[in-house]
């Protein structure tokens, strides 16, 4: 039971004590049972005086109920007290939940299973009293003529009585009593009615305290509508809806700029010094493996090849002349020079073949427009073109350092390209580069990802915005976490 529930329970107890002190009861009312049996039907009403034991019974039952914090424990304690005071075989406490009675407490140690025939008989007897809006007993109290079929079935060879529990003018439940021996007198029924009238609000408080949060919220809204009017309740409902909306967890997605690259990039470089003679492709063109991309000038290489061929021929002639003279020394010298000339000739031939720049694989040219550089000199090792596969890509997401702690390899995300924002590309993060890059006034980490599916029309170099799913957070956290982080850093910076 919460703080407000305990306050309301104390107020109910003070009201109970005040009422008990105001009750004026004849001293011989309980002992004169025949006189009570001759009482008029209005004896069951609360306005009639009760037996001297009634105030004590109400106090004992209320004290047992208020000593518990859970509904089931309090209802069972109330049933035990009533069973002891009235010498009952069994006392049951039932509460209405959406027009259905549920037995929440019993004087017996074992809980009554709702599927047991005994539970069905008890709830039928309680419904019989609630339907007639009055206390019902078997044998019936003299002067009353209620329907007692369910009470008779519940009593069997003994006695049974059911008393409604009313809270703020509405039916909240009922008490069911069973005992052997003497029938219930009008004074005893009236005493049970007083116990029910005071125990009802406390049972309702205990039920509200143990109810789920959404039921408590609905109950508070209904009470607000009844007490303050529709306009104030509407404002309260709106404020509550805002609070609930701020507490609802939503997907947290880290947004960052991203670009599309080929999974592999291959540079095509000049194999030797020369001049650019011909360019066959431009960036964006698709090429096939072995296709000639550009041609370097071969005049100098042709001259070098012919010079090496001439040197080799001279050395071969010198070798044959020395062999004819049987000059072994000259033969060895001519043979070594001929081998050197052969190596230089093969080098010149290789450089001549490599003057043609060919594609190493099927792909697309992403860098290197040589059409405006024809005749320009190039040096050995200069990168003239860059190729990338046309069907294999990777994503580079530039995640800000404030969000990089939430990103992990294997997370899912979506990329909206500027060229096709209506067709998001799904991807999975694979690797996080552990070195930050400073650019455009911010620090970011490159997160590498791979597309989950192939889409036609993709090209290396396309850019867009990527969103990585990193978990779920409340809406309030998503709206204000950046400001909270900035504020913490500001306080950390200026704090002494």
DAPETA-V790516 format. One record per residue. RES is the residue in one letter. PHI is phi in degrees with one decimal (* if undefined). PSI is psi in radians with two decimals (NA if undefined). Layout:
RES|PHI|PSI  RES|PHI|PSI
This chain:
X|*|2.32  X|-77.0|-3.09  X|-63.7|-0.79  X|-67.9|-0.60  X|-62.8|-0.71  X|-66.5|-0.63  X|-65.2|-0.76  X|-65.8|-0.64  X|-64.5|-0.70  X|-64.1|-0.70  X|-62.5|-0.72  X|-62.8|-0.68  X|-66.9|-0.69  X|-64.0|-0.72  X|-62.5|-0.66  X|-61.6|-0.80  X|-63.3|-0.68  X|-64.4|-0.72  X|-67.0|-0.69  X|-63.8|-0.69  X|-68.8|-0.39  X|-89.2|-0.16  X|-76.6|2.21  X|-109.3|2.01  X|-128.1|2.37  X|-62.7|2.55  X|-67.4|-0.49  X|-104.0|0.35  X|-68.6|-0.69  X|-76.4|-0.59  X|-75.8|-0.43  X|-91.0|1.16  X|-63.9|-0.69  X|-59.8|-0.66  X|-65.5|-0.65  X|-67.3|-0.60  X|-66.6|-0.40  X|-91.0|0.17  X|-69.7|2.69  X|-69.7|2.95  X|-60.7|-0.47  X|-70.3|0.03  X|-65.3|-0.46  X|-75.2|-0.22  X|-75.1|2.75  X|-72.5|-0.28  X|-74.1|-0.34  X|-78.2|2.63  X|-66.9|2.64  X|-111.8|3.01  X|-67.5|2.75  X|-58.6|-0.53  X|-75.5|-0.21  X|-63.3|-0.82  X|-59.1|-0.73  X|-63.5|-0.69  X|-64.6|-0.76  X|-62.4|-0.77  X|-64.4|-0.77  X|-63.6|-0.78  X|-66.8|-0.70  X|-68.7|-0.67  X|-64.3|-0.74  X|-63.4|-0.63  X|-72.4|-0.75  X|-72.0|-0.29  X|-77.4|-0.15  X|-108.5|2.65  X|-108.4|-0.20  X|-111.9|2.59  X|-61.3|-0.86  X|-62.7|-0.72  X|-66.0|-0.76  X|-65.4|-0.74  X|-64.7|-0.69  X|-66.2|-0.69  X|-63.9|-0.71  X|-61.5|-0.75  X|-64.2|-0.69  X|-64.9|-0.73  X|-63.8|-0.78  X|-63.7|-0.70  X|-62.6|-0.64  X|-73.8|-0.69  X|-68.8|-0.70  X|-104.9|0.16  X|54.9|0.88  X|-93.9|2.62  X|-72.1|-0.68  X|-156.0|2.38  X|-124.6|2.31  X|-124.6|2.53  X|-117.5|2.15  X|-122.9|2.48  X|-123.3|2.55  X|-82.1|2.29  X|-132.1|1.79  X|55.8|0.94  X|67.5|0.21  X|-122.1|2.40  X|-86.2|2.33  X|-124.9|2.22  X|-76.1|1.98  X|-103.0|-0.19  X|-160.5|2.61  X|-148.4|2.64  X|-75.2|-0.27  X|-82.5|2.65  X|-66.6|-0.73  X|-79.6|2.37  X|-71.0|2.55  X|-85.7|2.09  X|-72.0|2.32  X|-61.7|-0.37  X|-89.5|-0.07  X|-79.1|2.53  X|-57.7|-0.58  X|-63.0|-0.69  X|-64.4|-0.69  X|-63.6|-0.69  X|-66.4|-0.68  X|-67.3|-0.81  X|-65.1|-0.59  X|-64.4|-0.72  X|-65.5|-0.70  X|-63.9|-0.78  X|-60.5|-0.61  X|-62.2|-0.71  X|-71.1|-0.70  X|-67.6|-0.68  X|-65.5|-0.54  X|-94.0|-0.05  X|54.9|0.71  X|-160.6|2.87  X|-75.7|2.41  X|-128.2|2.33  X|-136.0|2.63  X|-126.1|2.13  X|-66.7|2.56  X|-63.2|2.55  X|-68.0|2.31  X|-54.9|2.43  X|94.3|-0.08  X|-121.1|2.66  X|-132.7|1.05  X|-82.2|2.97  X|-80.9|2.18  X|-127.4|0.47  X|-63.8|-0.83  X|-67.1|-0.63  X|-65.2|-0.70  X|-64.4|-0.71  X|-66.5|-0.66  X|-69.9|-0.68  X|-68.6|-0.65  X|66.8|-2.06  X|-92.7|0.02  X|-110.6|-2.50  X|-124.3|2.66  X|-146.0|2.62  X|-151.1|2.45  X|-129.7|2.31  X|-125.4|2.20  X|-67.6|2.64  X|-109.0|2.08  X|-116.3|2.27  X|-126.4|2.03  X|54.5|0.74  X|82.0|0.05  X|-122.4|2.61  X|-74.4|2.16  X|-111.5|-0.34  X|169.1|-2.77  X|-158.8|2.75  X|-108.5|2.39  X|-122.6|2.22  X|-121.4|2.43  X|-134.2|2.37  X|-155.4|2.88  X|-103.0|2.58  X|106.7|-2.31  X|-66.9|2.52  X|-65.6|2.82  X|-72.9|2.26  X|-85.6|2.93  X|-63.0|-0.65  X|-66.2|-0.70  X|-66.5|-0.70  X|-63.5|-0.73  X|-62.9|-0.68  X|-62.7|-0.73  X|-64.9|-0.63  X|-63.0|-0.72  X|-63.7|-0.73  X|-60.6|-0.74  X|-66.1|-0.67  X|-66.1|-0.59  X|-87.2|-0.51  X|-78.9|-0.43  X|-56.9|-0.91  X|-60.1|-0.66  X|-67.5|-0.74  X|-61.3|-0.67  X|-64.9|-0.71  X|-62.9|-0.76  X|-64.2|-0.66  X|-66.4|-0.74  X|-64.5|-0.67  X|-66.3|-0.56  X|-93.8|0.02  X|-77.3|2.72  X|-61.2|2.79  X|-63.1|-0.62  X|-69.4|-0.56  X|-70.8|-0.66  X|-64.3|-0.67  X|-64.1|-0.77  X|-62.9|-0.71  X|-64.6|-0.69  X|-64.7|-0.68  X|-64.1|-0.76  X|-62.8|-0.72  X|-65.5|-0.66  X|-65.6|-0.70  X|-63.4|-0.72  X|-72.5|-0.59  X|-90.2|-0.67  X|-110.7|-0.16  X|98.2|2.94  X|-72.3|-0.62  X|-66.7|-0.85  X|-64.0|-0.66  X|-66.0|-0.62  X|-63.9|-0.74  X|-63.7|-0.72  X|-64.7|-0.71  X|-64.8|-0.68  X|-64.9|-0.76  X|-63.4|-0.72  X|-64.8|-0.69  X|-63.2|-0.67  X|-64.8|-0.76  X|-63.3|-0.74  X|-64.4|-0.72  X|-63.5|-0.66  X|-68.6|-0.43  X|-90.8|-0.14  X|-73.1|2.22  X|-72.9|2.35  X|-126.6|2.78  X|-62.6|2.36  X|-101.8|2.11  X|-121.4|2.21  X|-86.5|2.10  X|-98.8|2.47  X|-161.8|2.65  X|-64.1|2.62  X|-147.6|2.78  X|-139.8|2.75  X|-104.7|2.28  X|-130.6|2.82  X|-71.2|2.60  X|-64.5|-0.51  X|-135.2|2.41  X|-122.6|2.29  X|-121.3|2.21  X|-90.1|2.38  X|-105.8|1.97  X|-113.3|2.80  X|-74.1|2.31  X|-83.3|-0.32  X|-156.8|2.90  X|-68.0|2.49  X|177.6|-2.80  X|-127.4|2.52  X|-76.0|2.10  X|-101.8|-0.64  X|-153.1|2.47  X|-126.3|2.14  X|-100.3|-0.35  X|-133.5|2.85  X|-131.5|2.88  X|-57.2|2.36  X|100.8|-0.26  X|-79.1|2.45  X|-86.5|2.38  X|-128.2|2.83  X|-114.9|2.77  X|-60.6|2.29  X|89.4|-0.12  X|-71.9|2.43  X|-75.8|2.12  X|-92.2|-0.71  X|-154.4|2.85  X|-132.1|2.24  X|-91.5|2.74  X|-62.7|2.39  X|-114.7|0.15  X|-65.2|-0.87  X|-63.2|-0.66  X|-68.6|-0.59  X|-66.4|-0.73  X|-64.0|-0.70  X|-65.6|-0.65  X|-65.8|-0.74  X|-66.3|-0.66  X|-63.8|-0.70  X|-69.1|-0.60  X|-65.7|-0.69  X|-66.4|-0.77  X|-60.5|-0.71  X|-65.4|-0.70  X|-64.0|-0.72  X|-61.5|-0.76  X|-68.3|-0.58  X|-68.5|-0.68  X|-65.5|-0.70  X|-65.4|-0.63  X|-65.2|-0.74  X|-67.6|-0.64  X|-65.2|-0.77  X|-65.5|-0.58  X|-68.1|-0.62  X|-67.9|-0.63  X|-82.7|-0.09  X|60.5|0.69  X|-97.4|1.69  X|-67.2|-0.62  X|-62.4|-0.83  X|-66.7|-0.55  X|-63.1|-0.76  X|-66.2|-0.73  X|-65.4|-0.77  X|-66.1|-0.64  X|-67.0|-0.72  X|-67.0|-0.68  X|-68.7|-0.59  X|-66.2|-0.68  X|-64.3|-0.69  X|-64.5|-0.74  X|-65.3|-0.60  X|-64.5|-0.73  X|-65.1|-0.76  X|-66.2|-0.59  X|-65.8|-0.73  X|-64.3|-0.67  X|-62.4|-0.78  X|-64.1|-0.65  X|-65.9|-0.71  X|-64.5|-0.77  X|-63.5|-0.61  X|-66.5|-0.68  X|-68.7|-0.62  X|-82.3|0.01  X|-68.2|-0.31  X|-93.7|2.09  X|-88.6|2.04  X|-115.0|2.73  X|-76.3|2.28  X|-78.7|-0.34  X|-158.8|2.99  X|-72.0|2.31  X|-177.8|-2.71  X|-133.7|2.52  X|-80.9|2.13  X|-109.0|-0.19  X|-157.8|2.51  X|110.3|1.40  X|-94.5|1.77  X|-96.5|0.02  X|-66.9|-0.39  X|-100.1|0.18  X|-123.8|0.39  X|-63.6|2.33  X|87.0|-0.11  X|-76.4|2.55  X|-75.2|2.58  X|-130.2|2.65  X|-110.1|2.76  X|-61.7|2.22  X|96.7|-0.15  X|-65.6|2.31  X|-80.1|2.04  X|-97.0|-0.60  X|-145.9|2.77  X|-129.9|2.25  X|-113.9|2.67  X|-143.4|2.58  X|-60.8|2.56  X|-91.9|-0.10  X|-127.6|0.22  X|-139.1|2.12  X|-132.0|2.88  X|-138.8|2.73  X|-110.1|2.47  X|-118.7|1.93  X|-103.5|2.21  X|-94.3|1.53  X|-84.3|2.28  X|-63.7|2.61  X|-64.0|-0.39  X|-72.1|-0.36  X|-113.1|-0.07  X|-67.3|-0.41  X|-66.3|-0.41  X|-89.3|-0.16  X|-91.3|2.36  X|-134.0|2.64  X|-62.2|2.46  X|96.2|-0.07  X|-78.2|2.65  X|-92.7|2.75  X|-163.1|3.10  X|-135.4|2.53  X|-122.0|2.14  X|-102.4|1.91  X|-78.8|2.56  X|-63.6|-0.49  X|-79.9|-0.37  X|-149.9|1.20  X|-69.3|-0.29  X|-83.1|-0.08  X|-126.6|1.41  X|-61.3|2.49  X|-102.3|2.09  X|-79.4|2.46  X|-147.6|2.96  X|-129.3|2.32  X|-70.6|2.42  X|-117.0|-0.65  X|-154.2|2.53  X|-116.8|2.10  X|-70.4|2.12  X|-78.8|0.16  X|-117.1|2.27  X|-78.4|2.67  X|-120.9|2.28  X|-101.2|2.11  X|-159.2|2.46  X|56.1|0.66  X|76.1|0.29  X|-143.8|2.77  X|-105.3|2.33  X|-142.9|2.78  X|-112.9|2.44  X|-84.9|2.17  X|-111.4|2.10  X|-92.2|2.34  X|-135.6|2.89  X|-126.4|2.42  X|-63.9|2.48  X|-80.6|-0.33  X|-148.7|2.63  X|-85.3|2.36  X|-124.7|2.37  X|-70.8|2.65  X|87.4|0.05  X|-77.0|2.51  X|-137.7|2.50  X|-61.1|2.47  X|101.3|-0.21  X|-66.7|2.50  X|-125.6|2.84  X|-176.6|-2.72  X|-122.9|2.24  X|-105.8|2.56  X|-126.3|2.14  X|-106.8|2.20  X|-77.0|2.02  X|-117.6|0.09  X|139.8|-2.83  X|-128.5|2.44  X|-141.0|2.70  X|-61.3|2.67  X|-60.6|-0.68  X|-60.7|-0.70  X|-66.1|-0.73  X|-62.7|-0.60  X|-78.2|-0.59  X|-120.0|0.07  X|-69.2|-0.58  X|-68.1|-0.72  X|-65.0|-0.71  X|-63.2|-0.69  X|-65.5|-0.74  X|-62.0|-0.73  X|-64.8|-0.71  X|-62.5|-0.73  X|-65.2|-0.68  X|-64.9|-0.76  X|-65.8|-0.69  X|-63.6|-0.60  X|-72.6|-0.73  X|-93.9|-0.24  X|-66.7|2.46  X|-85.7|NA
